[in-house]
């Protein structure tokens, strides 16, 4: 009833080897792509002191959220680098209680609770010549 050709069987085994290698390689390639996409470069601000200008900062970071020109001609500018969250509970569970002595309805814990987090800022101070003098990261 079934005729199995030896050449067809070897061809099938070869295809299985290729597909097994492909099945192993695909997750490895996907993981490598994910790791490289998620990596960020940290800026070494200490190496930019005395070299980095206000114009370069505006080009790289966009316009500052706050800036002030001081009497000595220097400029202090702040950028919001990460927005924080306000804390809130979205809802409460109201439902039946099946355990003694709490038969009936009761209110339980919130089913979604978002804890607050602060805003993160970068403050750059530029001298009268427009070059970076000092930098600081802070939260508010």
Secondary structure by P-SEA (a helix, b strand, c coil): cbbbbaaaaaaaaaaaaaaaaaaaaaaaaaaaaaaaaabbbbbccccccccccaaaaaaacccccbbbbccccbbbbbbbcbbbbbbbbccccccccccccccccccccccbbbbbbbbbbbbbbbcccccccccccccc
